[in-house]
Every structure is written in structure tokens, then in C-alpha cells.
């Protein structure tokens, strides 16, 4: 996918914002963290070093993935980030452990059979 997240923004700018503490947690991200046992630190880790899985340019969002350790187990974690303005905080829209029902691997969606 390269470094471009969406037109006019890049993953480097997003990572710099997060490294500077310029981010906000969305409600869905907080709810999944409580339910699935990961932390804000885990989300920051994904934002800092995760790979870009999908880009949603119309919403100025991207899906990142990295492995994190949750309760002693290495787990994949997905993080959807919104980055609307270079000087605005990055929003952690949602985060979740990808479901095997929807994902073949942490970076490849399952094809829907019809």
C-alpha cells in the first residue's frame, strides 16, 4: 500500500501525531478494549508500527494491524484510525481482535460465499 494512507495524508504523519500524544479514543475502541482485554498502550503500538491493511479515503480512515500481547498471549489487533487534518488528533475509531469468521489472516478478509 505504500506510505500513503489517503490523498493528502500519509502514514508517517499519522504515526508522528500518535508519537506526540495527539490522539483520541473513540467509544467503539474503548468498548472493544474492555470486552477483549487490550489497552490504550496496545492501540498506540498498532498505530506506531502496524501495517496498513485497508484504506478508506472517503472517510479519511485506515485499518492497521500488528500483533500485541494480551494476557500473555500474542494476538493480532486491528485498529481503525481517522486522520482528518494534519494538525488534528488522530482518532482511534475502533479496535478489535479480528474474527476468524471474517478474516482468513489478520491482513486478508474471507471471501463471502454465495
N, C-alpha and C positions, 0 to 999 in steps of 0.2 A: 504494500500500500504506500510505501514511501513515508516521508515525514509530513506530508500534507494531511491534515485532518479534514478540513473543508476549505472551500475557496476563501482566501484571505487569512486563514489561521493555520498554524502548524502545531505538531505535537510538542515541539520544543518550547513554544510559548506557553502551552498548557502546563507542561512539566515545570517550567520556571515559576509560574503562578503558584502551583501547589508547593514547590520547594520554599517559596517565600511565605507560605501560610495563607495565601489568598485563595481560599476555597470555602464552600458551604455545603453542609449535608442536607440533602433532600429528605423528605418524610419517608419515601419508599426505601431509601438507603438505610435509614435508621431502623425502620421496621424489620427489614431483612437481616440486619446486623444482630438485632436482639433474637430473632427467630432462629438464625442459622449459626450464631456463635462467633462471628468475626467482629473486628473492631475498626474504629476510625483509622488506627495505625495501619491495619491491613489494606484499607481502601487507599490510603496515601501511598503505600507500597506499590499497589497496582497502577495508580496514576503515575508514579515516578519511574517505574521500569517495565510496565506491562506492554504487550504488543497490541497494535491496533487490529481488531478483528473485523469490525464493520464501521462504516462512516454514514451518518445521516445528515447530509449537507443542508437539507431543507429545514432541519431543526437545530443546526449548528451543534450537533452532538456526535460522539463517537463511543464505540464499545471497545474497552480494553480488557485484556486478560493477563493474569500472572498467577503463578502458584504461591500460596501463602500457607502458613502452619496454623491450623485451628485445632485447639485442644490436643496438641501433639501429633496431629495428622497433617500431611501435606495435601492440600486441596486446591483445585482450580477456583479462582474467583473472577467473576465478571464485574466490571464497573462501567456504567454509562455516565459519561461526563458531558456537561453542557459548557461551552465556552463561547459566549456571545460577543464579548468585546475584549480587546487585548488588555485593558486596564480593569476589567470587572473580574470578580472572583469566579473561579471555576466552580460549577455546581456538580456535586456528586448526586445525579438524578436518582439512580438506583444502583444497587449492587446485590449480587446473588451468587450462590454456588450453582453452576449450570446443571440442569436436569439431563440425565441420560435419555429421557424420553424425547427431548428437543435437540440435543447436541450429540453427534457421533463422537466428537472430540471437543476439547474446550474451544477450538477455533473453527469447527465445521458443523453447521446445522444439519440435522437429519432431513432427508428429503421426505416430503409428505406423500404417502402412498394414497392413491385414489382408486 
